[in-house]
Amino acid sequence: MKKERIEKLRRRLARLGVEGLIICKAENLFYLSKFTGGEGLIFLTQREALLLVNFCYLEQAKWETDLKVLKTDSNSLSLSTYLNPVRNINLATRHNIISNGVKSLKVRRVGFEEDFLTYQQYLDFKKRLKGIELKPLLNIVEKIREVKEEEEIAKILRAAEITDEGFNYILPSIKLGVREEEIANKLSYFLISRGAERTAFSPIVASGERSAWPHWTAGRKRLERGDLIILDFGAVFQGYCSDFTRTVVLGKASREQKKIYYAVAEAQKEALEKVEKGIRCSSLDRIARKSLGKRGYSKFFGHNLGHGVGVSVHERPSLSAKNKSKLKAGMVLTIEPGIYIPNLGGVRIEDMVLVTKTGKQILTKSPKELIEI
């Protein structure tokens, strides 16, 4: 599979008139090489595919990948490699081998990931690769990642199953006085115990007024009677992510809470029904937004309808009003409308769906009726 991906990428490069490509983004390193270390570099031409890593990752890379592995000059490493929280920053400056390697392969035009390479890295490559044109390329690997292979779909499906198990597991723990962070920690442990490598992101447990904060994670707030509680989490299984959200109420839901909940549920239902290959991403977003608008809630839905899921929990395509691209069979998406009303609370319902040749398959199976605990 990795060879097929590399060949697809080579064909794209040929169409763009680019002879080589420098890849640094961790997700793309994994996608093309199966290397999980994150810190490294792939240099790709029509004849060569080289993975460059430092000493710390050398044996791991040889074990994980079929690509030719080269070791960078370990003497040039500094302590900042391990202290800097941003992976790969200034990594290019340590790859003394790259200048000779590129020149020996006799390429004249080399592409790089324009949305990831730092300006400092770009300047370093430009200095080392005199006489070689550097070409910025946007989403060159990500466009290939959009459509999933059967092997990838199977892994995403298992990640989704673990997530469904997590929702069923955590419901009895939602009790009066329990802290948000206690729920999140317990949930994370369960997902890993069921075979996840890690959580796809820090679980969101947002209760009460905080449920109107779409990307709140979890804090020390204790759950209170009458709270809307958004549970948004995902698992990573063999490198592939899931993403899932349900909203519950602790105690009896008020009339307004029920009204909000069922408005979101109906908007999601309407959008899910229209998922099929050939429909535009913007059309799906519009369907959900129109549904919420009919009920007077359009101004409280401020984010996109959804996004792709794969080796990243957020990847192409974006289901936004601006994205006119069409869905293709093999894409895995989230459909996640929401309503967020300041000082009151919020509701979000999110499922993962696979676009098939004949329609769709919803991958997350947890019930969507309003749960009052």
FENMO-V611866 format. One record per residue. N is the residue number from 1. RES is the residue in one small letter. OMEGA is omega as a letter, one per 20 degrees, with the letter a starting at -180 (none if undefined). Layout:
n: {N N}
res: {RES RES}
omega: {OMEGA OMEGA}
//
This chain:
n: {1 2 3 4 5 6 7 8 9 10 11 12 13 14 15 16 17 18 19 20 21 22 23 24 25 26 27 28 29 30 31 32 33 34 35 36 37 38 39 40 41 42 43 44 45 46 47 48 49 50 51 52 53 54 55 56 57 58 59 60 61 62 63 64 65 66 67 68 69 70 71 72 73 74 75 76 77 78 79 80 81 82 83 84 85 86 87 88 89 90 91 92 93 94 95 96 97 98 99 100 101 102 103 104 105 106 107 108 109 110 111 112 113 114 115 116 117 118 119 120 121 122 123 124 125 126 127 128 129 130 131 132 133 134 135 136 137 138 139 140 141 142 143 144 145 146 147 148 149 150 151 152 153 154 155 156 157 158 159 160 161 162 163 164 165 166 167 168 169 170 171 172 173 174 175 176 177 178 179 180 181 182 183 184 185 186 187 188 189 190 191 192 193 194 195 196 197 198 199 200 201 202 203 204 205 206 207 208 209 210 211 212 213 214 215 216 217 218 219 220 221 222 223 224 225 226 227 228 229 230 231 232 233 234 235 236 237 238 239 240 241 242 243 244 245 246 247 248 249 250 251 252 253 254 255 256 257 258 259 260 261 262 263 264 265 266 267 268 269 270 271 272 273 274 275 276 277 278 279 280 281 282 283 284 285 286 287 288 289 290 291 292 293 294 295 296 297 298 299 300 301 302 303 304 305 306 307 308 309 310 311 312 313 314 315 316 317 318 319 320 321 322 323 324 325 326 327 328 329 330 331 332 333 334 335 336 337 338 339 340 341 342 343 344 345 346 347 348 349 350 351 352 353 354 355 356 357 358 359 360 361 362 363 364 365 366 367 368 369 370 371 372 373}
res: {m k k e r i e k l r r r l a r l g v e g l i i c k a e n l f y l s k f t g g e g l i f l t q r e a l l l v n f c y l e q a k w e t d l k v l k t d s n s l s l s t y l n p v r n i n l a t r h n i i s n g v k s l k v r r v g f e e d f l t y q q y l d f k k r l k g i e l k p l l n i v e k i r e v k e e e e i a k i l r a a e i t d e g f n y i l p s i k l g v r e e e i a n k l s y f l i s r g a e r t a f s p i v a s g e r s a w p h w t a g r k r l e r g d l i i l d f g a v f q g y c s d f t r t v v l g k a s r e q k k i y y a v a e a q k e a l e k v e k g i r c s s l d r i a r k s l g k r g y s k f f g h n l g h g v g v s v h e r p s l s a k n k s k l k a g m v l t i e p g i y i p n l g g v r i e d m v l v t k t g k q i l t k s p k e l i e i}
omega: {a r r r r r r a r r r r r r a a r a a a r a a a a a r r r a a a a r a a r a a a r r a r r a a r a r a r r a a a a a r a r a a a r r r a r r r a a a a r r a a r a a a a r a r a a a a a a a a a a a r a a a a r r r a a a r r a a a a a r r r r r r r r a r a a r a r r r a r r a r a r a r r a a a a r a r r a r r r r r r r r r r r r r r r a a a r a a a r r r a r a r r a a r r r a a a r r a r r r a r a r r a r r a a r r a r r r a a r r r a a r r r a r a a q a r r a a r r r r a r a a r a a r r r r r r a a r r r a r r a r a a r r a a r r r a r r a a r r r r r a r a r r r a r a a r r r a r a r a a a r r a a r a a a r r r r r r r r r i r r a r a a a a a r r r a r r a r r a r r r a a a r r a a r r r a r r a r r a r a a a r r a r a a a a r a r r a none}
//
